[in-house]
C-alpha cells in the first residue's frame, strides 16, 4: 500500500503544472510572476466578411422568404442568413465570391449547375453540404422564388409544410 502511495505521489509531482506563472516542468519549476511568464498571445481569426449592409438583391431574397411561415432573419458566421425553426436555410456570403449559399438537394444542385454555370456554382467548402451558391445579381426572380421555396420545404418541419399546403398558398 505504501508503494502505491509513493508512485501516485511521484506521478503527481512529475506532471507539468497548469497554473500560470510556472515556466519549467517537474520539481525544479521556477516561479515567475504571471505578467512575465512566456504565455503566447491568442491569435485572432481574420474575417473576410465585410461589415456593410446587404444590398437590394439580398433584400429581395428576404422579401420572398418572409412569405413562408417560420422564416426568421439571423446573423450566421458574421453574415446575414435565414433560418426556419432554428435550421439554416440560406446565408449571404460576402467573401470574395459574393453569393448566396442556399440549401438544396445534391441532385438539384447538379442540375442547376449544369443548366446555368454562370449563376450557380459550388466552392470546395460546400462540396459535401446540400447547398448551392447563387450569384444574386445574375439569377432570374422566378428562379430565385422557386429556389427559396425548395430550400424552405427542405428545412421546414413536415407539420409546417403540411399546414402551408393545406392553406393553399
Biotite code that builds the C-alpha atoms (Angstrom):
import biotite.structure as struc

atoms = struc.array([
    struc.Atom([0.000, 0.000, 0.000], chain_id="A", res_id=1, res_name="UNK", atom_name="CA", element="C"),
    struc.Atom([2.837, 2.370, 0.810], chain_id="A", res_id=2, res_name="UNK", atom_name="CA", element="C"),
    struc.Atom([4.434, 1.689, -2.574], chain_id="A", res_id=3, res_name="UNK", atom_name="CA", element="C"),
    struc.Atom([1.226, 2.702, -4.373], chain_id="A", res_id=4, res_name="UNK", atom_name="CA", element="C"),
    struc.Atom([1.089, 5.985, -2.478], chain_id="A", res_id=5, res_name="UNK", atom_name="CA", element="C"),
    struc.Atom([4.712, 6.735, -3.369], chain_id="A", res_id=6, res_name="UNK", atom_name="CA", element="C"),
    struc.Atom([4.053, 6.014, -7.062], chain_id="A", res_id=7, res_name="UNK", atom_name="CA", element="C"),
    struc.Atom([0.950, 8.233, -7.090], chain_id="A", res_id=8, res_name="UNK", atom_name="CA", element="C"),
    struc.Atom([2.882, 11.000, -5.363], chain_id="A", res_id=9, res_name="UNK", atom_name="CA", element="C"),
    struc.Atom([5.750, 10.666, -7.860], chain_id="A", res_id=10, res_name="UNK", atom_name="CA", element="C"),
    struc.Atom([3.326, 10.842, -10.821], chain_id="A", res_id=11, res_name="UNK", atom_name="CA", element="C"),
    struc.Atom([1.655, 13.958, -9.456], chain_id="A", res_id=12, res_name="UNK", atom_name="CA", element="C"),
    struc.Atom([4.936, 15.766, -8.904], chain_id="A", res_id=13, res_name="UNK", atom_name="CA", element="C"),
    struc.Atom([6.259, 14.816, -12.364], chain_id="A", res_id=14, res_name="UNK", atom_name="CA", element="C"),
    struc.Atom([3.181, 16.163, -14.131], chain_id="A", res_id=15, res_name="UNK", atom_name="CA", element="C"),
    struc.Atom([3.519, 19.675, -15.545], chain_id="A", res_id=16, res_name="UNK", atom_name="CA", element="C"),
    struc.Atom([1.870, 22.381, -13.505], chain_id="A", res_id=17, res_name="UNK", atom_name="CA", element="C"),
    struc.Atom([-1.110, 24.001, -15.194], chain_id="A", res_id=18, res_name="UNK", atom_name="CA", element="C"),
    struc.Atom([-1.047, 27.230, -13.262], chain_id="A", res_id=19, res_name="UNK", atom_name="CA", element="C"),
    struc.Atom([0.038, 30.398, -14.995], chain_id="A", res_id=20, res_name="UNK", atom_name="CA", element="C"),
    struc.Atom([3.385, 31.636, -13.860], chain_id="A", res_id=21, res_name="UNK", atom_name="CA", element="C"),
    struc.Atom([5.110, 28.233, -13.914], chain_id="A", res_id=22, res_name="UNK", atom_name="CA", element="C"),
    struc.Atom([7.746, 28.204, -16.634], chain_id="A", res_id=23, res_name="UNK", atom_name="CA", element="C"),
    struc.Atom([9.508, 24.838, -16.243], chain_id="A", res_id=24, res_name="UNK", atom_name="CA", element="C"),
    struc.Atom([8.140, 21.337, -15.721], chain_id="A", res_id=25, res_name="UNK", atom_name="CA", element="C"),
    struc.Atom([8.852, 18.965, -12.867], chain_id="A", res_id=26, res_name="UNK", atom_name="CA", element="C"),
    struc.Atom([10.248, 19.501, -9.392], chain_id="A", res_id=27, res_name="UNK", atom_name="CA", element="C"),
    struc.Atom([12.583, 22.341, -10.300], chain_id="A", res_id=28, res_name="UNK", atom_name="CA", element="C"),
    struc.Atom([9.832, 24.557, -11.650], chain_id="A", res_id=29, res_name="UNK", atom_name="CA", element="C"),
    struc.Atom([10.791, 28.184, -11.221], chain_id="A", res_id=30, res_name="UNK", atom_name="CA", element="C"),
    struc.Atom([8.116, 30.564, -10.108], chain_id="A", res_id=31, res_name="UNK", atom_name="CA", element="C"),
    struc.Atom([7.752, 33.625, -12.320], chain_id="A", res_id=32, res_name="UNK", atom_name="CA", element="C"),
    struc.Atom([5.044, 36.272, -11.977], chain_id="A", res_id=33, res_name="UNK", atom_name="CA", element="C"),
    struc.Atom([2.165, 35.664, -14.400], chain_id="A", res_id=34, res_name="UNK", atom_name="CA", element="C"),
    struc.Atom([2.821, 39.008, -16.102], chain_id="A", res_id=35, res_name="UNK", atom_name="CA", element="C"),
    struc.Atom([6.371, 37.941, -17.037], chain_id="A", res_id=36, res_name="UNK", atom_name="CA", element="C"),
    struc.Atom([5.665, 34.321, -17.983], chain_id="A", res_id=37, res_name="UNK", atom_name="CA", element="C"),
    struc.Atom([6.138, 33.072, -21.519], chain_id="A", res_id=38, res_name="UNK", atom_name="CA", element="C"),
    struc.Atom([2.472, 32.968, -22.487], chain_id="A", res_id=39, res_name="UNK", atom_name="CA", element="C"),
    struc.Atom([1.678, 33.192, -26.169], chain_id="A", res_id=40, res_name="UNK", atom_name="CA", element="C"),
    struc.Atom([-1.000, 35.694, -27.122], chain_id="A", res_id=41, res_name="UNK", atom_name="CA", element="C"),
    struc.Atom([-4.187, 34.229, -28.562], chain_id="A", res_id=42, res_name="UNK", atom_name="CA", element="C"),
    struc.Atom([-4.409, 34.556, -32.303], chain_id="A", res_id=43, res_name="UNK", atom_name="CA", element="C"),
    struc.Atom([-7.492, 36.159, -33.776], chain_id="A", res_id=44, res_name="UNK", atom_name="CA", element="C"),
    struc.Atom([-9.251, 34.841, -36.836], chain_id="A", res_id=45, res_name="UNK", atom_name="CA", element="C"),
    struc.Atom([-9.025, 37.084, -39.836], chain_id="A", res_id=46, res_name="UNK", atom_name="CA", element="C"),
    struc.Atom([-12.528, 37.833, -41.017], chain_id="A", res_id=47, res_name="UNK", atom_name="CA", element="C"),
    struc.Atom([-13.070, 38.042, -44.734], chain_id="A", res_id=48, res_name="UNK", atom_name="CA", element="C"),
    struc.Atom([-16.603, 39.321, -44.407], chain_id="A", res_id=49, res_name="UNK", atom_name="CA", element="C"),
    struc.Atom([-17.453, 42.913, -44.989], chain_id="A", res_id=50, res_name="UNK", atom_name="CA", element="C"),
    struc.Atom([-19.440, 44.740, -42.385], chain_id="A", res_id=51, res_name="UNK", atom_name="CA", element="C"),
    struc.Atom([-21.582, 46.573, -44.929], chain_id="A", res_id=52, res_name="UNK", atom_name="CA", element="C"),
    struc.Atom([-25.342, 46.211, -45.026], chain_id="A", res_id=53, res_name="UNK", atom_name="CA", element="C"),
    struc.Atom([-26.772, 43.689, -47.501], chain_id="A", res_id=54, res_name="UNK", atom_name="CA", element="C"),
    struc.Atom([-27.755, 45.044, -50.888], chain_id="A", res_id=55, res_name="UNK", atom_name="CA", element="C"),
    struc.Atom([-31.058, 45.177, -52.725], chain_id="A", res_id=56, res_name="UNK", atom_name="CA", element="C"),
    struc.Atom([-30.602, 41.653, -54.105], chain_id="A", res_id=57, res_name="UNK", atom_name="CA", element="C"),
    struc.Atom([-30.500, 40.164, -50.619], chain_id="A", res_id=58, res_name="UNK", atom_name="CA", element="C"),
    struc.Atom([-33.469, 42.276, -49.544], chain_id="A", res_id=59, res_name="UNK", atom_name="CA", element="C"),
    struc.Atom([-35.376, 40.689, -52.423], chain_id="A", res_id=60, res_name="UNK", atom_name="CA", element="C"),
    struc.Atom([-34.429, 37.226, -51.064], chain_id="A", res_id=61, res_name="UNK", atom_name="CA", element="C"),
    struc.Atom([-35.713, 38.176, -47.601], chain_id="A", res_id=62, res_name="UNK", atom_name="CA", element="C"),
    struc.Atom([-38.918, 39.562, -49.080], chain_id="A", res_id=63, res_name="UNK", atom_name="CA", element="C"),
    struc.Atom([-39.621, 36.286, -50.897], chain_id="A", res_id=64, res_name="UNK", atom_name="CA", element="C"),
    struc.Atom([-38.634, 34.154, -47.872], chain_id="A", res_id=65, res_name="UNK", atom_name="CA", element="C"),
    struc.Atom([-40.945, 36.052, -45.499], chain_id="A", res_id=66, res_name="UNK", atom_name="CA", element="C"),
    struc.Atom([-43.924, 34.640, -47.436], chain_id="A", res_id=67, res_name="UNK", atom_name="CA", element="C"),
    struc.Atom([-43.236, 31.258, -45.853], chain_id="A", res_id=68, res_name="UNK", atom_name="CA", element="C"),
    struc.Atom([-44.131, 30.509, -42.208], chain_id="A", res_id=69, res_name="UNK", atom_name="CA", element="C"),
    struc.Atom([-41.386, 30.082, -39.636], chain_id="A", res_id=70, res_name="UNK", atom_name="CA", element="C"),
    struc.Atom([-38.687, 32.021, -41.534], chain_id="A", res_id=71, res_name="UNK", atom_name="CA", element="C"),
    struc.Atom([-36.503, 34.251, -39.395], chain_id="A", res_id=72, res_name="UNK", atom_name="CA", element="C"),
    struc.Atom([-33.596, 36.518, -40.252], chain_id="A", res_id=73, res_name="UNK", atom_name="CA", element="C"),
    struc.Atom([-30.399, 35.772, -38.318], chain_id="A", res_id=74, res_name="UNK", atom_name="CA", element="C"),
    struc.Atom([-26.694, 36.512, -38.338], chain_id="A", res_id=75, res_name="UNK", atom_name="CA", element="C"),
    struc.Atom([-24.636, 33.423, -39.121], chain_id="A", res_id=76, res_name="UNK", atom_name="CA", element="C"),
    struc.Atom([-20.806, 33.471, -39.190], chain_id="A", res_id=77, res_name="UNK", atom_name="CA", element="C"),
    struc.Atom([-20.904, 37.255, -39.238], chain_id="A", res_id=78, res_name="UNK", atom_name="CA", element="C"),
    struc.Atom([-23.188, 37.485, -42.277], chain_id="A", res_id=79, res_name="UNK", atom_name="CA", element="C"),
    struc.Atom([-26.965, 37.674, -42.644], chain_id="A", res_id=80, res_name="UNK", atom_name="CA", element="C"),
    struc.Atom([-28.853, 34.434, -43.058], chain_id="A", res_id=81, res_name="UNK", atom_name="CA", element="C"),
    struc.Atom([-32.311, 32.857, -42.959], chain_id="A", res_id=82, res_name="UNK", atom_name="CA", element="C"),
    struc.Atom([-33.470, 30.055, -40.667], chain_id="A", res_id=83, res_name="UNK", atom_name="CA", element="C"),
    struc.Atom([-36.675, 28.044, -40.384], chain_id="A", res_id=84, res_name="UNK", atom_name="CA", element="C"),
    struc.Atom([-37.446, 26.916, -36.833], chain_id="A", res_id=85, res_name="UNK", atom_name="CA", element="C"),
    struc.Atom([-33.743, 27.059, -35.963], chain_id="A", res_id=86, res_name="UNK", atom_name="CA", element="C"),
    struc.Atom([-32.496, 25.197, -39.072], chain_id="A", res_id=87, res_name="UNK", atom_name="CA", element="C"),
    struc.Atom([-30.369, 27.126, -41.554], chain_id="A", res_id=88, res_name="UNK", atom_name="CA", element="C"),
    struc.Atom([-31.943, 27.774, -44.949], chain_id="A", res_id=89, res_name="UNK", atom_name="CA", element="C"),
    struc.Atom([-29.534, 30.248, -46.535], chain_id="A", res_id=90, res_name="UNK", atom_name="CA", element="C"),
    struc.Atom([-26.606, 32.523, -45.821], chain_id="A", res_id=91, res_name="UNK", atom_name="CA", element="C"),
    struc.Atom([-25.315, 35.557, -47.668], chain_id="A", res_id=92, res_name="UNK", atom_name="CA", element="C"),
    struc.Atom([-21.639, 35.115, -48.426], chain_id="A", res_id=93, res_name="UNK", atom_name="CA", element="C"),
    struc.Atom([-19.801, 38.397, -48.605], chain_id="A", res_id=94, res_name="UNK", atom_name="CA", element="C"),
    struc.Atom([-16.356, 36.923, -49.092], chain_id="A", res_id=95, res_name="UNK", atom_name="CA", element="C"),
    struc.Atom([-14.546, 37.037, -52.418], chain_id="A", res_id=96, res_name="UNK", atom_name="CA", element="C"),
    struc.Atom([-17.265, 35.184, -54.355], chain_id="A", res_id=97, res_name="UNK", atom_name="CA", element="C"),
    struc.Atom([-20.134, 37.297, -53.030], chain_id="A", res_id=98, res_name="UNK", atom_name="CA", element="C"),
    struc.Atom([-23.058, 34.912, -53.414], chain_id="A", res_id=99, res_name="UNK", atom_name="CA", element="C"),
    struc.Atom([-25.984, 33.389, -51.539], chain_id="A", res_id=100, res_name="UNK", atom_name="CA", element="C"),
    struc.Atom([-25.474, 29.902, -50.104], chain_id="A", res_id=101, res_name="UNK", atom_name="CA", element="C"),
    struc.Atom([-28.871, 28.219, -50.132], chain_id="A", res_id=102, res_name="UNK", atom_name="CA", element="C"),
    struc.Atom([-29.963, 24.710, -49.172], chain_id="A", res_id=103, res_name="UNK", atom_name="CA", element="C"),
    struc.Atom([-30.810, 22.346, -51.994], chain_id="A", res_id=104, res_name="UNK", atom_name="CA", element="C"),
    struc.Atom([-30.726, 18.653, -52.800], chain_id="A", res_id=105, res_name="UNK", atom_name="CA", element="C"),
    struc.Atom([-27.488, 17.261, -54.299], chain_id="A", res_id=106, res_name="UNK", atom_name="CA", element="C"),
    struc.Atom([-29.322, 16.177, -57.464], chain_id="A", res_id=107, res_name="UNK", atom_name="CA", element="C"),
    struc.Atom([-30.967, 19.583, -57.872], chain_id="A", res_id=108, res_name="UNK", atom_name="CA", element="C"),
    struc.Atom([-27.580, 21.213, -57.328], chain_id="A", res_id=109, res_name="UNK", atom_name="CA", element="C"),
    struc.Atom([-26.050, 19.226, -60.189], chain_id="A", res_id=110, res_name="UNK", atom_name="CA", element="C"),
    struc.Atom([-28.960, 20.093, -62.490], chain_id="A", res_id=111, res_name="UNK", atom_name="CA", element="C"),
    struc.Atom([-28.780, 23.803, -61.619], chain_id="A", res_id=112, res_name="UNK", atom_name="CA", element="C"),
    struc.Atom([-25.013, 23.986, -62.106], chain_id="A", res_id=113, res_name="UNK", atom_name="CA", element="C"),
    struc.Atom([-25.227, 22.266, -65.494], chain_id="A", res_id=114, res_name="UNK", atom_name="CA", element="C"),
    struc.Atom([-28.172, 24.402, -66.629], chain_id="A", res_id=115, res_name="UNK", atom_name="CA", element="C"),
    struc.Atom([-26.600, 27.769, -65.794], chain_id="A", res_id=116, res_name="UNK", atom_name="CA", element="C"),
    struc.Atom([-22.999, 27.693, -64.502], chain_id="A", res_id=117, res_name="UNK", atom_name="CA", element="C"),
    struc.Atom([-22.715, 31.487, -64.629], chain_id="A", res_id=118, res_name="UNK", atom_name="CA", element="C"),
    struc.Atom([-25.399, 31.734, -61.905], chain_id="A", res_id=119, res_name="UNK", atom_name="CA", element="C"),
    struc.Atom([-24.986, 28.535, -59.845], chain_id="A", res_id=120, res_name="UNK", atom_name="CA", element="C"),
    struc.Atom([-21.664, 27.235, -58.534], chain_id="A", res_id=121, res_name="UNK", atom_name="CA", element="C"),
    struc.Atom([-20.009, 25.474, -55.591], chain_id="A", res_id=122, res_name="UNK", atom_name="CA", element="C"),
    struc.Atom([-16.701, 26.045, -53.828], chain_id="A", res_id=123, res_name="UNK", atom_name="CA", element="C"),
    struc.Atom([-14.628, 23.275, -52.256], chain_id="A", res_id=124, res_name="UNK", atom_name="CA", element="C"),
    struc.Atom([-16.088, 24.132, -48.851], chain_id="A", res_id=125, res_name="UNK", atom_name="CA", element="C"),
    struc.Atom([-19.660, 23.329, -49.936], chain_id="A", res_id=126, res_name="UNK", atom_name="CA", element="C"),
    struc.Atom([-18.917, 20.104, -51.867], chain_id="A", res_id=127, res_name="UNK", atom_name="CA", element="C"),
    struc.Atom([-20.157, 17.848, -49.057], chain_id="A", res_id=128, res_name="UNK", atom_name="CA", element="C"),
    struc.Atom([-23.034, 20.080, -47.936], chain_id="A", res_id=129, res_name="UNK", atom_name="CA", element="C"),
    struc.Atom([-26.503, 20.152, -49.512], chain_id="A", res_id=130, res_name="UNK", atom_name="CA", element="C"),
    struc.Atom([-26.096, 23.780, -50.594], chain_id="A", res_id=131, res_name="UNK", atom_name="CA", element="C"),
    struc.Atom([-25.543, 25.661, -53.824], chain_id="A", res_id=132, res_name="UNK", atom_name="CA", element="C"),
    struc.Atom([-24.083, 29.135, -54.277], chain_id="A", res_id=133, res_name="UNK", atom_name="CA", element="C"),
    struc.Atom([-26.155, 31.611, -56.280], chain_id="A", res_id=134, res_name="UNK", atom_name="CA", element="C"),
    struc.Atom([-24.934, 34.852, -57.830], chain_id="A", res_id=135, res_name="UNK", atom_name="CA", element="C"),
    struc.Atom([-27.835, 37.123, -56.875], chain_id="A", res_id=136, res_name="UNK", atom_name="CA", element="C"),
    struc.Atom([-27.113, 39.770, -59.489], chain_id="A", res_id=137, res_name="UNK", atom_name="CA", element="C"),
    struc.Atom([-27.465, 37.174, -62.284], chain_id="A", res_id=138, res_name="UNK", atom_name="CA", element="C"),
    struc.Atom([-30.367, 34.966, -61.143], chain_id="A", res_id=139, res_name="UNK", atom_name="CA", element="C"),
    struc.Atom([-33.902, 35.466, -62.519], chain_id="A", res_id=140, res_name="UNK", atom_name="CA", element="C"),
    struc.Atom([-36.568, 36.461, -59.981], chain_id="A", res_id=141, res_name="UNK", atom_name="CA", element="C"),
    struc.Atom([-38.817, 33.471, -60.828], chain_id="A", res_id=142, res_name="UNK", atom_name="CA", element="C"),
    struc.Atom([-35.934, 31.022, -60.420], chain_id="A", res_id=143, res_name="UNK", atom_name="CA", element="C"),
    struc.Atom([-34.981, 32.651, -57.120], chain_id="A", res_id=144, res_name="UNK", atom_name="CA", element="C"),
    struc.Atom([-38.523, 32.293, -55.752], chain_id="A", res_id=145, res_name="UNK", atom_name="CA", element="C"),
    struc.Atom([-38.534, 28.597, -56.714], chain_id="A", res_id=146, res_name="UNK", atom_name="CA", element="C"),
    struc.Atom([-35.117, 28.047, -55.081], chain_id="A", res_id=147, res_name="UNK", atom_name="CA", element="C"),
    struc.Atom([-36.248, 29.693, -51.859], chain_id="A", res_id=148, res_name="UNK", atom_name="CA", element="C"),
    struc.Atom([-39.431, 27.608, -51.729], chain_id="A", res_id=149, res_name="UNK", atom_name="CA", element="C"),
    struc.Atom([-37.465, 24.385, -52.290], chain_id="A", res_id=150, res_name="UNK", atom_name="CA", element="C"),
    struc.Atom([-34.987, 25.354, -49.581], chain_id="A", res_id=151, res_name="UNK", atom_name="CA", element="C"),
    struc.Atom([-37.838, 26.163, -47.209], chain_id="A", res_id=152, res_name="UNK", atom_name="CA", element="C"),
    struc.Atom([-39.511, 22.795, -47.892], chain_id="A", res_id=153, res_name="UNK", atom_name="CA", element="C"),
    struc.Atom([-36.185, 21.043, -47.282], chain_id="A", res_id=154, res_name="UNK", atom_name="CA", element="C"),
    struc.Atom([-35.581, 22.529, -43.822], chain_id="A", res_id=155, res_name="UNK", atom_name="CA", element="C"),
    struc.Atom([-39.088, 23.234, -42.516], chain_id="A", res_id=156, res_name="UNK", atom_name="CA", element="C"),
    struc.Atom([-40.728, 20.660, -40.243], chain_id="A", res_id=157, res_name="UNK", atom_name="CA", element="C"),
    struc.Atom([-43.180, 18.416, -42.101], chain_id="A", res_id=158, res_name="UNK", atom_name="CA", element="C"),
    struc.Atom([-46.091, 19.685, -39.982], chain_id="A", res_id=159, res_name="UNK", atom_name="CA", element="C"),
    struc.Atom([-45.362, 23.270, -41.023], chain_id="A", res_id=160, res_name="UNK", atom_name="CA", element="C"),
    struc.Atom([-45.147, 22.263, -44.702], chain_id="A", res_id=161, res_name="UNK", atom_name="CA", element="C"),
    struc.Atom([-48.463, 20.369, -44.430], chain_id="A", res_id=162, res_name="UNK", atom_name="CA", element="C"),
    struc.Atom([-50.154, 23.402, -42.844], chain_id="A", res_id=163, res_name="UNK", atom_name="CA", element="C"),
    struc.Atom([-48.792, 25.662, -45.587], chain_id="A", res_id=164, res_name="UNK", atom_name="CA", element="C"),
    struc.Atom([-50.004, 23.299, -48.329], chain_id="A", res_id=165, res_name="UNK", atom_name="CA", element="C"),
    struc.Atom([-53.433, 22.940, -46.684], chain_id="A", res_id=166, res_name="UNK", atom_name="CA", element="C"),
    struc.Atom([-53.820, 26.713, -46.622], chain_id="A", res_id=167, res_name="UNK", atom_name="CA", element="C"),
    struc.Atom([-53.377, 26.645, -50.405], chain_id="A", res_id=168, res_name="UNK", atom_name="CA", element="C"),
    struc.Atom([-50.752, 29.355, -50.680], chain_id="A", res_id=169, res_name="UNK", atom_name="CA", element="C"),
])
